[in-house]
Structure formats: structure tokens, C-alpha cells
Amino acid sequence: MSGHILLDPAAAVAEMAARFRALPGAPLVGLSAHDGVVADIVAASTPAARLTEQIQWMHPHCPARDAAIDAMPVMVTDLDHTRCWPDCRDELTGRGVGALHCQPLTDPDGHLAGVLTVYGRDRNTFTAALAAALREIYPRAVITLTTHHPAVRTTPVAGHH
């Protein structure tokens, strides 16, 4: 992993995924861009992490969306026993997720760029070593988010082809 800033979005995503896979404890990790309305999954540690991220974001009420809207981290150390986000919670626990941490990330101008979510089986996922490694990853994650350009979303106009 080089120390210079990657301008190629595909290379930045590949580097983020590799950094996620190298995290202590090998948790599932997802990085999603968020424009205040729509979330777009940018990088994930594994295909299972991407699927877990998709499952979370498909719910209108989920921890990552709350982190994005409130611009505050969301930490859940026992997902089984939270009353929040019941539909999302049930699907995530059904996939073996017992704890998660959603960290909103802002660009240099202070605007929300996206959310980085770490999924674990239980609270023991969240060690001091993982926290330190994540603090080192956050700046690169912001760069990856700011170089990401989602597929163009278009809505056909009635009467036009």
C-alpha cells in the first residue's frame, strides 16, 4: 500500500478493500457513499461484507442511515438486544452479525461523504487494536469516497424516449 493519494477510483477502491481485509480480527467492513438521500456501496472487505452492507442499507431505518443523518457514530455492542431498527436488526442477526459500528465520514469541507461500517459477531470484535487501525484508515476512506462517482441515475421523462 503506497502512501501517495490514488486518483484512479478503481485503484482506490481496491486499496480500501485490501486495507479492510488486513484489519485486526478480520471483521466484515463496508464503505458506502451517501449524498443525504441515496447510499451507494463503494468498497467492502469481502463479498459477504458487501451483502451485509446491502442488507443494512435496503432498510429505511438502519444504523448506518442514522449515522449519516445525525452525523454521529452509531455503536451497537449487542444487536440482539437493541430495540432499534427491528427489521434491519433481525436480518443482520440472522446473518450472524451481533455488533456493529457505523462511522460517518466527512470531506475536508465538512460535508458528509459516507459511512464506514464494521460488522462483528459480538462486542469482542471491537478491540483497541481495531480502533487504532480504523483511525488510520478513515482519511484514506474519505479520499476513496470523494473520488467515487456513482453510476448515473436517470428517470425517464414521460413522453420522451
N, C-alpha and C positions, 0 to 999 in steps of 0.2 A: 504494500500500500504506500503510495507515494505521498509526500507532504504537499505537493502543489495542487492548486484548485483545478478540478476537471471541468472543462466547459462542455464536453460531449455528454448529453443527458444519459445515453445508454451506458457509457462507461461509469458515470456517477452512480447510477442505479446498481450496476454490477458490483461496484466497490462497496456500496452500502450493504448489500446482501451478504457479501463476504465478511464485512465487519460485524454484522449481526450474528452470523454463524460462529464467529470467534468469541462471542461474549461468554463470560464465566457462567457455567451451569447450562449452557446451550438452550436458553428459553426460546419460545416462539416469539418473533418480533415482526411487527408490521409498521410501515410508514405510509401515511396517507396524506395527500394534499387536500386542503379544504378551503373553499373560497367563500365560506359563510353560508353556503347552501348545499353544494354538492361535494361529496368526498370522492376522491379518485386514488385507488391504491397504487402507490409508486414503487415500493420495494418491500420484500419480505424475506425472512431468513430461509424459509423452506416453502414448498408447495402447501404443506399443512398450515403454515403460518398465514399464507395468502388466503386460504379458505377460511380460516378462523377470523381474519380481518374482514373478509366479505360478509361472513355471517353477522359479525357485530354491526357493520355499517348498514346492513339491509334493514335494521330496526330503526324506526323513527326515534325511539328512546333507547340510548345506549351510552355506556361510559365515555367512549371517545367523542361522541357528539356533544355530551355535556362538557367535556374538557375543552372542546373547540369553542362552544358558545360562551362559556363562562371564563375562558382564558385562564383556567386554573387546573392544575394536575388532579387527576382522579386516581386514588389508590384504593383497591379493594383486596383485602388480605384473606377474606373468606366469602367467596362469591355465593356459595350455597346458602349462607345465612343473611344475605342482604335482601331487603325488600324492594330495592330499586331495580328498575329495568326488568320486570319479571319475564317477559318473552325472550329478551336477549340473554338474560341470566340463565334461563332454562336450556337454551340451545348451547351456550358456551359450556355450562357444566356437563351437559350431555356429551360434549367432545373432550371432556377431561380437564377443562380449564377451571381451576379453583381459586385463582388470584390473578389480578392484572393491575397494571399501572399505565395510565394514559397521560402522556406529557404533551401539552400544546407547545408548538414551536413557532416563534415569530421571526419575521425577516428583520433586517437591520433597521427598517423604518418603523418597527413595532407592530406591523400587520400580521395577522395570523397566516402562517404558511401551511401548517398542517399539524398532524398529531402522530407521535410515535407511541405505539402500544407494545408493552411487554406482557406476554401471557405465560403464566406458570401453573403448575399442578397445585401448589399451595404456597403459603406465605414464605416458606423456606427458600423459594426462588429468589427473593429479594434480599440479597446479601450486600454487605459493604463493598465487596469487590465488584459486583454487578453495578451498583450505584456509581462507583468511581469510573467504571468503563463507559457507562451511559453518558456521564458528564463530558467525557472526551468525544463521544460520538455526536452529541447534539449539534455542534457547529457544522460538521460535515453534512448532517441530515438536513439542516436548513439550506445549505448550498444545493443539495440534491433536489429539494422541494422547489427552490427558486429557479432551477434550470429545467424543471419538468414542464412539459407542455402537453396537456391532456388532448385526447382526440377531440376534434371539433364536434360539438353537439349542435345539431340543427333541428329545427322543427319546420316541417313543410308548411307553406302558406296556402290556405285554401284557394283552389283555382289556378295554382302555379305548378308547373312540373319541373 
